[in-house]
Amino acid sequence: MKRTYTVVIEKDTDTDMYVGEVPGIPGCHTQGRTIKELMERMKEVIALCRDAGVAEEAPKFVGVRQVEVPA
């Protein structure tokens, strides 16, 4: 049986790495040089968190919004 997780991805400009985390699983985050590498590592981290018995919260992903503020 497979389960789908939402991964939030950001680009760290200091390290030029992609950083991903799964909302709702504390400590479930990793990084990679490419999106493909990041997603492979995310699968490993999710499996490790599940095997370690990390309690999952079940947030419902709503979306991403941008807001404009004066500079």
N, CA, C and O atoms as a Tripos MOL2 file, in Angstrom:
@<TRIPOS>MOLECULE
protein
  284   283    71     0     0
PROTEIN
NO_CHARGES

@<TRIPOS>ATOM
      1 N           0.8470   -1.1810    0.0000 N.3       1 MET1
      2 CA          0.0000    0.0000    0.0000 C.3       1 MET1
      3 C           0.8920    1.2430    0.0000 C.2       1 MET1
      4 O           1.8990    1.2960    0.7060 O.2       1 MET1
      5 N           0.5180    2.2180   -0.7830 N.am      2 LYS2
      6 CA          1.2830    3.4560   -0.8540 C.3       2 LYS2
      7 C           0.5040    4.5890   -0.2200 C.2       2 LYS2
      8 O          -0.7260    4.5810   -0.1860 O.2       2 LYS2
      9 N           1.2370    5.5540    0.2770 N.am      3 ARG3
     10 CA          0.6310    6.7430    0.8680 C.3       3 ARG3
     11 C           1.3070    7.9630    0.2680 C.2       3 ARG3
     12 O           2.5110    7.9360    0.0120 O.2       3 ARG3
     13 N           0.5610    9.0230    0.0410 N.am      4 THR4
     14 CA          1.0970   10.2480   -0.5480 C.3       4 THR4
     15 C           1.3250   11.2830    0.5340 C.2       4 THR4
     16 O           0.4700   11.4900    1.3950 O.2       4 THR4
     17 N           2.4780   11.9330    0.4920 N.am      5 TYR5
     18 CA          2.8360   12.9910    1.4370 C.3       5 TYR5
     19 C           3.0910   14.2820    0.6730 C.2       5 TYR5
     20 O           3.5700   14.2570   -0.4610 O.2       5 TYR5
     21 N           2.7740   15.3970    1.2910 N.am      6 THR6
     22 CA          3.0850   16.7070    0.7280 C.3       6 THR6
     23 C           4.4720   17.1120    1.1920 C.2       6 THR6
     24 O           4.7630   17.0820    2.3870 O.2       6 THR6
     25 N           5.3350   17.4930    0.2450 N.am      7 VAL7
     26 CA          6.6850   17.9420    0.5510 C.3       7 VAL7
     27 C           6.7930   19.4180    0.1940 C.2       7 VAL7
     28 O           6.5330   19.8080   -0.9450 O.2       7 VAL7
     29 N           7.1760   20.2330    1.1630 N.am      8 VAL8
     30 CA          7.4040   21.6620    0.9330 C.3       8 VAL8
     31 C           8.8740   21.8170    0.5600 C.2       8 VAL8
     32 O           9.7540   21.3620    1.2910 O.2       8 VAL8
     33 N           9.1410   22.4600   -0.5780 N.am      9 ILE9
     34 CA         10.5070   22.5880   -1.0850 C.3       9 ILE9
     35 C          10.8910   24.0550   -1.1740 C.2       9 ILE9
     36 O          10.1380   24.8860   -1.6810 O.2       9 ILE9
     37 N          12.0860   24.3520   -0.6680 N.am     10 GLU10
     38 CA         12.6530   25.6890   -0.7550 C.3      10 GLU10
     39 C          14.0750   25.5810   -1.2850 C.2      10 GLU10
     40 O          14.6880   24.5170   -1.1970 O.2      10 GLU10
     41 N          14.6050   26.6630   -1.8320 N.am     11 LYS11
     42 CA         15.9840   26.6960   -2.3130 C.3      11 LYS11
     43 C          16.8080   27.5240   -1.3320 C.2      11 LYS11
     44 O          16.4980   28.6910   -1.0920 O.2      11 LYS11
     45 N          17.8530   26.9270   -0.7660 N.am     12 ASP12
     46 CA         18.7540   27.6270    0.1500 C.3      12 ASP12
     47 C          19.8010   28.3360   -0.6940 C.2      12 ASP12
     48 O          20.6560   27.6950   -1.3050 O.2      12 ASP12
     49 N          19.7310   29.6580   -0.7270 N.am     13 THR13
     50 CA         20.6460   30.4240   -1.5690 C.3      13 THR13
     51 C          22.0740   30.4190   -1.0440 C.2      13 THR13
     52 O          23.0080   30.6450   -1.8130 O.2      13 THR13
     53 N          22.2650   30.1670    0.2460 N.am     14 ASP14
     54 CA         23.6170   30.1060    0.8010 C.3      14 ASP14
     55 C          24.3560   28.8450    0.3580 C.2      14 ASP14
     56 O          25.5470   28.8950    0.0520 O.2      14 ASP14
     57 N          23.6510   27.7170    0.3250 N.am     15 THR15
     58 CA         24.2840   26.4400   -0.0200 C.3      15 THR15
     59 C          23.9550   25.9830   -1.4380 C.2      15 THR15
     60 O          24.5460   25.0210   -1.9270 O.2      15 THR15
     61 N          23.0080   26.6700   -2.1110 N.am     16 ASP16
     62 CA         22.5270   26.3000   -3.4410 C.3      16 ASP16
     63 C          21.9210   24.8890   -3.4440 C.2      16 ASP16
     64 O          21.9940   24.1760   -4.4450 O.2      16 ASP16
     65 N          21.3250   24.4990   -2.3160 N.am     17 MET17
     66 CA         20.7000   23.1880   -2.1780 C.3      17 MET17
     67 C          19.1920   23.3540   -2.0660 C.2      17 MET17
     68 O          18.7020   24.3880   -1.6140 O.2      17 MET17
     69 N          18.4620   22.3230   -2.4820 N.am     18 TYR18
     70 CA         17.0200   22.2790   -2.2770 C.3      18 TYR18
     71 C          16.7700   21.6370   -0.9150 C.2      18 TYR18
     72 O          17.3870   20.6290   -0.5700 O.2      18 TYR18
     73 N          15.8680   22.2250   -0.1530 N.am     19 VAL19
     74 CA         15.5410   21.7370    1.1800 C.3      19 VAL19
     75 C          14.0560   21.3610    1.1820 C.2      19 VAL19
     76 O          13.2090   22.1450    0.7540 O.2      19 VAL19
     77 N          13.7550   20.1640    1.6640 N.am     20 GLY20
     78 CA         12.3790   19.7010    1.7000 C.3      20 GLY20
     79 C          11.9820   19.2630    3.0930 C.2      20 GLY20
     80 O          12.8040   18.7710    3.8670 O.2      20 GLY20
     81 N          10.7050   19.4480    3.4010 N.am     21 GLU21
     82 CA         10.1650   18.9700    4.6790 C.3      21 GLU21
     83 C           8.7300   18.5210    4.4830 C.2      21 GLU21
     84 O           8.0260   18.9990    3.5930 O.2      21 GLU21
     85 N           8.3110   17.5940    5.3310 N.am     22 VAL22
     86 CA          6.9300   17.1150    5.3030 C.3      22 VAL22
     87 C           6.2050   17.7350    6.4890 C.2      22 VAL22
     88 O           6.4900   17.3930    7.6360 O.2      22 VAL22
     89 N           5.2690   18.6420    6.2240 N.am     23 PRO23
     90 CA          4.4910   19.2120    7.3280 C.3      23 PRO23
     91 C           3.7260   18.1020    8.0390 C.2      23 PRO23
     92 O           3.1350   17.2290    7.4020 O.2      23 PRO23
     93 N           3.7470   18.1500    9.3390 N.am     24 GLY24
     94 CA          2.9980   17.1580   10.0990 C.3      24 GLY24
     95 C           3.8330   15.9940   10.5970 C.2      24 GLY24
     96 O           3.3570   15.1900   11.3980 O.2      24 GLY24
     97 N           5.0940   15.8890   10.1270 N.am     25 ILE25
     98 CA          5.9900   14.8580   10.6500 C.3      25 ILE25
     99 C           7.2090   15.5760   11.2200 C.2      25 ILE25
    100 O           8.1020   15.9650   10.4680 O.2      25 ILE25
    101 N           7.2580   15.7560   12.5310 N.am     26 PRO26
    102 CA          8.3700   16.4790   13.1460 C.3      26 PRO26
    103 C           9.7190   15.8470   12.7930 C.2      26 PRO26
    104 O           9.8940   14.6340   12.9010 O.2      26 PRO26
    105 N          10.6630   16.6810   12.3720 N.am     27 GLY27
    106 CA         12.0100   16.2300   12.0380 C.3      27 GLY27
    107 C          12.1480   15.5880   10.6710 C.2      27 GLY27
    108 O          13.2230   15.0940   10.3300 O.2      27 GLY27
    109 N          11.0980   15.5840    9.8920 N.am     28 CYS28
    110 CA         11.1330   14.9440    8.5760 C.3      28 CYS28
    111 C          11.5440   15.9690    7.5280 C.2      28 CYS28
    112 O          10.7030   16.5920    6.8810 O.2      28 CYS28
    113 N          12.8610   16.1300    7.3760 N.am     29 HIS29
    114 CA         13.3920   17.0810    6.4030 C.3      29 HIS29
    115 C          14.7560   16.6170    5.9150 C.2      29 HIS29
    116 O          15.4500   15.8790    6.6140 O.2      29 HIS29
    117 N          15.1400   17.0450    4.7240 N.am     30 THR30
    118 CA         16.4410   16.7250    4.1590 C.3      30 THR30
    119 C          16.7480   17.7110    3.0470 C.2      30 THR30
    120 O          15.9810   18.6430    2.8060 O.2      30 THR30
    121 N          17.8730   17.5060    2.3690 N.am     31 GLN31
    122 CA         18.2580   18.4100    1.2880 C.3      31 GLN31
    123 C          18.8980   17.6210    0.1570 C.2      31 GLN31
    124 O          19.3010   16.4710    0.3360 O.2      31 GLN31
    125 N          18.9870   18.2570   -1.0210 N.am     32 GLY32
    126 CA         19.6140   17.6290   -2.1800 C.3      32 GLY32
    127 C          20.0650   18.6780   -3.1670 C.2      32 GLY32
    128 O          19.5650   19.8030   -3.1640 O.2      32 GLY32
    129 N          21.0160   18.3100   -4.0160 N.am     33 ARG33
    130 CA         21.5360   19.2580   -5.0160 C.3      33 ARG33
    131 C          20.5490   19.4840   -6.1570 C.2      33 ARG33
    132 O          20.5610   20.5380   -6.7930 O.2      33 ARG33
    133 N          19.6950   18.4920   -6.4170 N.am     34 THR34
    134 CA         18.6580   18.6020   -7.4450 C.3      34 THR34
    135 C          17.3200   18.2090   -6.8280 C.2      34 THR34
    136 O          17.2690   17.6000   -5.7590 O.2      34 THR34
    137 N          16.2480   18.5640   -7.5130 N.am     35 ILE35
    138 CA         14.9120   18.1700   -7.0430 C.3      35 ILE35
    139 C          14.8120   16.6420   -7.0280 C.2      35 ILE35
    140 O          14.2570   16.0640   -6.0940 O.2      35 ILE35
    141 N          15.3460   15.9950   -8.0550 N.am     36 LYS36
    142 CA         15.2970   14.5300   -8.1250 C.3      36 LYS36
    143 C          16.0150   13.9110   -6.9280 C.2      36 LYS36
    144 O          15.4870   12.9990   -6.2920 O.2      36 LYS36
    145 N          17.2230   14.4050   -6.6160 N.am     37 GLU37
    146 CA         17.9710   13.8920   -5.4690 C.3      37 GLU37
    147 C          17.2140   14.1660   -4.1680 C.2      37 GLU37
    148 O          17.1490   13.3060   -3.2890 O.2      37 GLU37
    149 N          16.6470   15.3580   -4.0500 N.am     38 LEU38
    150 CA         15.8790   15.7070   -2.8570 C.3      38 LEU38
    151 C          14.7230   14.7410   -2.6570 C.2      38 LEU38
    152 O          14.5150   14.2510   -1.5470 O.2      38 LEU38
    153 N          13.9680   14.4600   -3.7110 N.am     39 MET39
    154 CA         12.7940   13.6050   -3.5780 C.3      39 MET39
    155 C          13.1760   12.1670   -3.2410 C.2      39 MET39
    156 O          12.4490   11.5050   -2.5010 O.2      39 MET39
    157 N          14.2870   11.6690   -3.7570 N.am     40 GLU40
    158 CA         14.7520   10.3340   -3.3770 C.3      40 GLU40
    159 C          15.1050   10.3100   -1.8880 C.2      40 GLU40
    160 O          14.7650    9.3640   -1.1780 O.2      40 GLU40
    161 N          15.7800   11.3450   -1.4290 N.am     41 ARG41
    162 CA         16.1360   11.4320   -0.0180 C.3      41 ARG41
    163 C          14.8940   11.5970    0.8530 C.2      41 ARG41
    164 O          14.8440   11.0700    1.9650 O.2      41 ARG41
    165 N          13.8850   12.3300    0.3550 N.am     42 MET42
    166 CA         12.6460   12.5070    1.1230 C.3      42 MET42
    167 C          11.9730   11.1570    1.3530 C.2      42 MET42
    168 O          11.4680   10.8960    2.4440 O.2      42 MET42
    169 N          11.9630   10.2980    0.3370 N.am     43 LYS43
    170 CA         11.3680    8.9660    0.5010 C.3      43 LYS43
    171 C          12.0660    8.2040    1.6260 C.2      43 LYS43
    172 O          11.4200    7.5510    2.4450 O.2      43 LYS43
    173 N          13.4020    8.2990    1.6500 N.am     44 GLU44
    174 CA         14.1750    7.6160    2.6890 C.3      44 GLU44
    175 C          13.8610    8.1750    4.0770 C.2      44 GLU44
    176 O          13.6810    7.4190    5.0320 O.2      44 GLU44
    177 N          13.7970    9.4990    4.1810 N.am     45 VAL45
    178 CA         13.5510   10.1480    5.4730 C.3      45 VAL45
    179 C          12.1410    9.8450    5.9740 C.2      45 VAL45
    180 O          11.9440    9.5980    7.1640 O.2      45 VAL45
    181 N          11.1750    9.8620    5.0840 N.am     46 ILE46
    182 CA          9.8000    9.5410    5.4760 C.3      46 ILE46
    183 C           9.7470    8.1180    6.0110 C.2      46 ILE46
    184 O           9.1210    7.8640    7.0400 O.2      46 ILE46
    185 N          10.4000    7.1880    5.3170 N.am     47 ALA47
    186 CA         10.4170    5.7910    5.7750 C.3      47 ALA47
    187 C          11.0950    5.6800    7.1340 C.2      47 ALA47
    188 O          10.6140    4.9540    8.0040 O.2      47 ALA47
    189 N          12.2060    6.3890    7.3300 N.am     48 LEU48
    190 CA         12.9030    6.3610    8.6180 C.3      48 LEU48
    191 C          12.0340    6.9030    9.7410 C.2      48 LEU48
    192 O          11.9820    6.3290   10.8290 O.2      48 LEU48
    193 N          11.3480    8.0160    9.4730 N.am     49 CYS49
    194 CA         10.4700    8.6100   10.4870 C.3      49 CYS49
    195 C           9.3410    7.6510   10.8380 C.2      49 CYS49
    196 O           8.9970    7.4980   12.0100 O.2      49 CYS49
    197 N           8.7650    7.0080    9.8330 N.am     50 ARG50
    198 CA          7.6760    6.0640   10.0860 C.3      50 ARG50
    199 C           8.1830    4.8620   10.8700 C.2      50 ARG50
    200 O           7.5270    4.4090   11.8080 O.2      50 ARG50
    201 N           9.3600    4.3390   10.4860 N.am     51 ASP51
    202 CA          9.9370    3.1840   11.1860 C.3      51 ASP51
    203 C          10.2840    3.5120   12.6320 C.2      51 ASP51
    204 O          10.2070    2.6520   13.5090 O.2      51 ASP51
    205 N          10.6740    4.7800   12.8750 N.am     52 ALA52
    206 CA         11.0410    5.2010   14.2290 C.3      52 ALA52
    207 C           9.8180    5.4980   15.0850 C.2      52 ALA52
    208 O           9.9420    5.7620   16.2810 O.2      52 ALA52
    209 N           8.6410    5.4550   14.4760 N.am     53 GLY53
    210 CA          7.4180    5.6840   15.2260 C.3      53 GLY53
    211 C           7.1290    7.1410   15.5160 C.2      53 GLY53
    212 O           6.4110    7.4600   16.4630 O.2      53 GLY53
    213 N           7.6900    8.0360   14.6970 N.am     54 VAL54
    214 CA          7.4070    9.4610   14.8770 C.3      54 VAL54
    215 C           5.9280    9.6890   14.6080 C.2      54 VAL54
    216 O           5.4090    9.3060   13.5590 O.2      54 VAL54
    217 N           5.2630   10.3110   15.5530 N.am     55 ALA55
    218 CA          3.8160   10.5380   15.4370 C.3      55 ALA55
    219 C           3.5210   11.5310   14.3260 C.2      55 ALA55
    220 O           4.0980   12.6170   14.2660 O.2      55 ALA55
    221 N           2.6160   11.1330   13.4540 N.am     56 GLU56
    222 CA          2.2140   12.0160   12.3610 C.3      56 GLU56
    223 C           0.9880   12.8130   12.7630 C.2      56 GLU56
    224 O           0.0090   12.2680   13.2720 O.2      56 GLU56
    225 N           1.0600   14.0870   12.5290 N.am     57 GLU57
    226 CA         -0.1250   14.9360   12.6300 C.3      57 GLU57
    227 C          -0.7000   14.9410   11.2270 C.2      57 GLU57
    228 O           0.0260   14.6490   10.2760 O.2      57 GLU57
    229 N          -1.9250   15.2480   11.0670 N.am     58 ALA58
    230 CA         -2.5270   15.1980    9.7380 C.3      58 ALA58
    231 C          -2.9970   16.5750    9.2800 C.2      58 ALA58
    232 O          -4.2000   16.8340    9.2380 O.2      58 ALA58
    233 N          -2.0600   17.4620    8.9370 N.am     59 PRO59
    234 CA         -2.5130   18.7600    8.4460 C.3      59 PRO59
    235 C          -3.0930   18.6180    7.0450 C.2      59 PRO59
    236 O          -2.6410   17.7850    6.2590 O.2      59 PRO59
    237 N          -4.0680   19.4100    6.7460 N.am     60 LYS60
    238 CA         -4.6470   19.4090    5.4090 C.3      60 LYS60
    239 C          -4.0060   20.5500    4.6400 C.2      60 LYS60
    240 O          -4.1410   21.7140    5.0170 O.2      60 LYS60
    241 N          -3.3100   20.2170    3.5620 N.am     61 PHE61
    242 CA         -2.6530   21.2380    2.7550 C.3      61 PHE61
    243 C          -3.7100   22.1390    2.1270 C.2      61 PHE61
    244 O          -4.6450   21.6620    1.4840 O.2      61 PHE61
    245 N          -3.5550   23.4350    2.3200 N.am     62 VAL62
    246 CA         -4.5160   24.4030    1.8100 C.3      62 VAL62
    247 C          -3.9840   25.0870    0.5640 C.2      62 VAL62
    248 O          -4.7140   25.2430   -0.4150 O.2      62 VAL62
    249 N          -2.7280   25.4970    0.5850 N.am     63 GLY63
    250 CA         -2.1680   26.1600   -0.5910 C.3      63 GLY63
    251 C          -1.0620   27.1110   -0.1950 C.2      63 GLY63
    252 O          -0.6680   27.1970    0.9690 O.2      63 GLY63
    253 N          -0.5740   27.8190   -1.1870 N.am     64 VAL64
    254 CA          0.4970   28.7910   -1.0050 C.3      64 VAL64
    255 C          -0.0030   30.1280   -1.5230 C.2      64 VAL64
    256 O          -0.6050   30.1960   -2.5950 O.2      64 VAL64
    257 N           0.2400   31.1690   -0.7860 N.am     65 ARG65
    258 CA         -0.1850   32.5240   -1.1960 C.3      65 ARG65
    259 C           0.9930   33.4510   -1.0930 C.2      65 ARG65
    260 O           1.9220   33.1960   -0.3260 O.2      65 ARG65
    261 N           0.9740   34.5160   -1.8460 N.am     66 GLN66
    262 CA          1.9800   35.5580   -1.7660 C.3      66 GLN66
    263 C           1.3110   36.8430   -1.2840 C.2      66 GLN66
    264 O           0.1330   37.0900   -1.5450 O.2      66 GLN66
    265 N           2.0840   37.6410   -0.5840 N.am     67 VAL67
    266 CA          1.5780   38.9090   -0.1140 C.3      67 VAL67
    267 C           2.6230   39.9790   -0.4290 C.2      67 VAL67
    268 O           3.8210   39.7410   -0.2830 O.2      67 VAL67
    269 N           2.1760   41.1370   -0.8540 N.am     68 GLU68
    270 CA          3.0740   42.2220   -1.2080 C.3      68 GLU68
    271 C           3.1020   43.2400   -0.0900 C.2      68 GLU68
    272 O           2.0540   43.6850    0.3780 O.2      68 GLU68
    273 N           4.3110   43.6160    0.3480 N.am     69 VAL69
    274 CA          4.4740   44.6240    1.3890 C.3      69 VAL69
    275 C           5.4530   45.6860    0.8940 C.2      69 VAL69
    276 O           6.3150   45.3880    0.0670 O.2      69 VAL69
    277 N           5.3340   46.9070    1.3820 N.am     70 PRO70
    278 CA          6.2420   47.9480    0.9390 C.3      70 PRO70
    279 C           7.6980   47.5840    1.2740 C.2      70 PRO70
    280 O           7.9770   46.9910    2.3170 O.2      70 PRO70
    281 N           8.6000   47.9440    0.3870 N.am     71 ALA71
    282 CA         10.0390   47.6470    0.5940 C.3      71 ALA71
    283 C          10.6480   48.5720    1.6150 C.2      71 ALA71
    284 O          11.8380   48.4670    1.9110 O.2      71 ALA71
@<TRIPOS>BOND
     1     1     2 1
     2     2     3 1
     3     3     4 2
     4     3     5 am
     5     5     6 1
     6     6     7 1
     7     7     8 2
     8     7     9 am
     9     9    10 1
    10    10    11 1
    11    11    12 2
    12    11    13 am
    13    13    14 1
    14    14    15 1
    15    15    16 2
    16    15    17 am
    17    17    18 1
    18    18    19 1
    19    19    20 2
    20    19    21 am
    21    21    22 1
    22    22    23 1
    23    23    24 2
    24    23    25 am
    25    25    26 1
    26    26    27 1
    27    27    28 2
    28    27    29 am
    29    29    30 1
    30    30    31 1
    31    31    32 2
    32    31    33 am
    33    33    34 1
    34    34    35 1
    35    35    36 2
    36    35    37 am
    37    37    38 1
    38    38    39 1
    39    39    40 2
    40    39    41 am
    41    41    42 1
    42    42    43 1
    43    43    44 2
    44    43    45 am
    45    45    46 1
    46    46    47 1
    47    47    48 2
    48    47    49 am
    49    49    50 1
    50    50    51 1
    51    51    52 2
    52    51    53 am
    53    53    54 1
    54    54    55 1
    55    55    56 2
    56    55    57 am
    57    57    58 1
    58    58    59 1
    59    59    60 2
    60    59    61 am
    61    61    62 1
    62    62    63 1
    63    63    64 2
    64    63    65 am
    65    65    66 1
    66    66    67 1
    67    67    68 2
    68    67    69 am
    69    69    70 1
    70    70    71 1
    71    71    72 2
    72    71    73 am
    73    73    74 1
    74    74    75 1
    75    75    76 2
    76    75    77 am
    77    77    78 1
    78    78    79 1
    79    79    80 2
    80    79    81 am
    81    81    82 1
    82    82    83 1
    83    83    84 2
    84    83    85 am
    85    85    86 1
    86    86    87 1
    87    87    88 2
    88    87    89 am
    89    89    90 1
    90    90    91 1
    91    91    92 2
    92    91    93 am
    93    93    94 1
    94    94    95 1
    95    95    96 2
    96    95    97 am
    97    97    98 1
    98    98    99 1
    99    99   100 2
   100    99   101 am
   101   101   102 1
   102   102   103 1
   103   103   104 2
   104   103   105 am
   105   105   106 1
   106   106   107 1
   107   107   108 2
   108   107   109 am
   109   109   110 1
   110   110   111 1
   111   111   112 2
   112   111   113 am
   113   113   114 1
   114   114   115 1
   115   115   116 2
   116   115   117 am
   117   117   118 1
   118   118   119 1
   119   119   120 2
   120   119   121 am
   121   121   122 1
   122   122   123 1
   123   123   124 2
   124   123   125 am
   125   125   126 1
   126   126   127 1
   127   127   128 2
   128   127   129 am
   129   129   130 1
   130   130   131 1
   131   131   132 2
   132   131   133 am
   133   133   134 1
   134   134   135 1
   135   135   136 2
   136   135   137 am
   137   137   138 1
   138   138   139 1
   139   139   140 2
   140   139   141 am
   141   141   142 1
   142   142   143 1
   143   143   144 2
   144   143   145 am
   145   145   146 1
   146   146   147 1
   147   147   148 2
   148   147   149 am
   149   149   150 1
   150   150   151 1
   151   151   152 2
   152   151   153 am
   153   153   154 1
   154   154   155 1
   155   155   156 2
   156   155   157 am
   157   157   158 1
   158   158   159 1
   159   159   160 2
   160   159   161 am
   161   161   162 1
   162   162   163 1
   163   163   164 2
   164   163   165 am
   165   165   166 1
   166   166   167 1
   167   167   168 2
   168   167   169 am
   169   169   170 1
   170   170   171 1
   171   171   172 2
   172   171   173 am
   173   173   174 1
   174   174   175 1
   175   175   176 2
   176   175   177 am
   177   177   178 1
   178   178   179 1
   179   179   180 2
   180   179   181 am
   181   181   182 1
   182   182   183 1
   183   183   184 2
   184   183   185 am
   185   185   186 1
   186   186   187 1
   187   187   188 2
   188   187   189 am
   189   189   190 1
   190   190   191 1
   191   191   192 2
   192   191   193 am
   193   193   194 1
   194   194   195 1
   195   195   196 2
   196   195   197 am
   197   197   198 1
   198   198   199 1
   199   199   200 2
   200   199   201 am
   201   201   202 1
   202   202   203 1
   203   203   204 2
   204   203   205 am
   205   205   206 1
   206   206   207 1
   207   207   208 2
   208   207   209 am
   209   209   210 1
   210   210   211 1
   211   211   212 2
   212   211   213 am
   213   213   214 1
   214   214   215 1
   215   215   216 2
   216   215   217 am
   217   217   218 1
   218   218   219 1
   219   219   220 2
   220   219   221 am
   221   221   222 1
   222   222   223 1
   223   223   224 2
   224   223   225 am
   225   225   226 1
   226   226   227 1
   227   227   228 2
   228   227   229 am
   229   229   230 1
   230   230   231 1
   231   231   232 2
   232   231   233 am
   233   233   234 1
   234   234   235 1
   235   235   236 2
   236   235   237 am
   237   237   238 1
   238   238   239 1
   239   239   240 2
   240   239   241 am
   241   241   242 1
   242   242   243 1
   243   243   244 2
   244   243   245 am
   245   245   246 1
   246   246   247 1
   247   247   248 2
   248   247   249 am
   249   249   250 1
   250   250   251 1
   251   251   252 2
   252   251   253 am
   253   253   254 1
   254   254   255 1
   255   255   256 2
   256   255   257 am
   257   257   258 1
   258   258   259 1
   259   259   260 2
   260   259   261 am
   261   261   262 1
   262   262   263 1
   263   263   264 2
   264   263   265 am
   265   265   266 1
   266   266   267 1
   267   267   268 2
   268   267   269 am
   269   269   270 1
   270   270   271 1
   271   271   272 2
   272   271   273 am
   273   273   274 1
   274   274   275 1
   275   275   276 2
   276   275   277 am
   277   277   278 1
   278   278   279 1
   279   279   280 2
   280   279   281 am
   281   281   282 1
   282   282   283 1
   283   283   284 2
@<TRIPOS>SUBSTRUCTURE
     1 MET1         2 RESIDUE 1 A MET
     2 LYS2         6 RESIDUE 1 A LYS
     3 ARG3        10 RESIDUE 1 A ARG
     4 THR4        14 RESIDUE 1 A THR
     5 TYR5        18 RESIDUE 1 A TYR
     6 THR6        22 RESIDUE 1 A THR
     7 VAL7        26 RESIDUE 1 A VAL
     8 VAL8        30 RESIDUE 1 A VAL
     9 ILE9        34 RESIDUE 1 A ILE
    10 GLU10       38 RESIDUE 1 A GLU
    11 LYS11       42 RESIDUE 1 A LYS
    12 ASP12       46 RESIDUE 1 A ASP
    13 THR13       50 RESIDUE 1 A THR
    14 ASP14       54 RESIDUE 1 A ASP
    15 THR15       58 RESIDUE 1 A THR
    16 ASP16       62 RESIDUE 1 A ASP
    17 MET17       66 RESIDUE 1 A MET
    18 TYR18       70 RESIDUE 1 A TYR
    19 VAL19       74 RESIDUE 1 A VAL
    20 GLY20       78 RESIDUE 1 A GLY
    21 GLU21       82 RESIDUE 1 A GLU
    22 VAL22       86 RESIDUE 1 A VAL
    23 PRO23       90 RESIDUE 1 A PRO
    24 GLY24       94 RESIDUE 1 A GLY
    25 ILE25       98 RESIDUE 1 A ILE
    26 PRO26      102 RESIDUE 1 A PRO
    27 GLY27      106 RESIDUE 1 A GLY
    28 CYS28      110 RESIDUE 1 A CYS
    29 HIS29      114 RESIDUE 1 A HIS
    30 THR30      118 RESIDUE 1 A THR
    31 GLN31      122 RESIDUE 1 A GLN
    32 GLY32      126 RESIDUE 1 A GLY
    33 ARG33      130 RESIDUE 1 A ARG
    34 THR34      134 RESIDUE 1 A THR
    35 ILE35      138 RESIDUE 1 A ILE
    36 LYS36      142 RESIDUE 1 A LYS
    37 GLU37      146 RESIDUE 1 A GLU
    38 LEU38      150 RESIDUE 1 A LEU
    39 MET39      154 RESIDUE 1 A MET
    40 GLU40      158 RESIDUE 1 A GLU
    41 ARG41      162 RESIDUE 1 A ARG
    42 MET42      166 RESIDUE 1 A MET
    43 LYS43      170 RESIDUE 1 A LYS
    44 GLU44      174 RESIDUE 1 A GLU
    45 VAL45      178 RESIDUE 1 A VAL
    46 ILE46      182 RESIDUE 1 A ILE
    47 ALA47      186 RESIDUE 1 A ALA
    48 LEU48      190 RESIDUE 1 A LEU
    49 CYS49      194 RESIDUE 1 A CYS
    50 ARG50      198 RESIDUE 1 A ARG
    51 ASP51      202 RESIDUE 1 A ASP
    52 ALA52      206 RESIDUE 1 A ALA
    53 GLY53      210 RESIDUE 1 A GLY
    54 VAL54      214 RESIDUE 1 A VAL
    55 ALA55      218 RESIDUE 1 A ALA
    56 GLU56      222 RESIDUE 1 A GLU
    57 GLU57      226 RESIDUE 1 A GLU
    58 ALA58      230 RESIDUE 1 A ALA
    59 PRO59      234 RESIDUE 1 A PRO
    60 LYS60      238 RESIDUE 1 A LYS
    61 PHE61      242 RESIDUE 1 A PHE
    62 VAL62      246 RESIDUE 1 A VAL
    63 GLY63      250 RESIDUE 1 A GLY
    64 VAL64      254 RESIDUE 1 A VAL
    65 ARG65      258 RESIDUE 1 A ARG
    66 GLN66      262 RESIDUE 1 A GLN
    67 VAL67      266 RESIDUE 1 A VAL
    68 GLU68      270 RESIDUE 1 A GLU
    69 VAL69      274 RESIDUE 1 A VAL
    70 PRO70      278 RESIDUE 1 A PRO
    71 ALA71      282 RESIDUE 1 A ALA
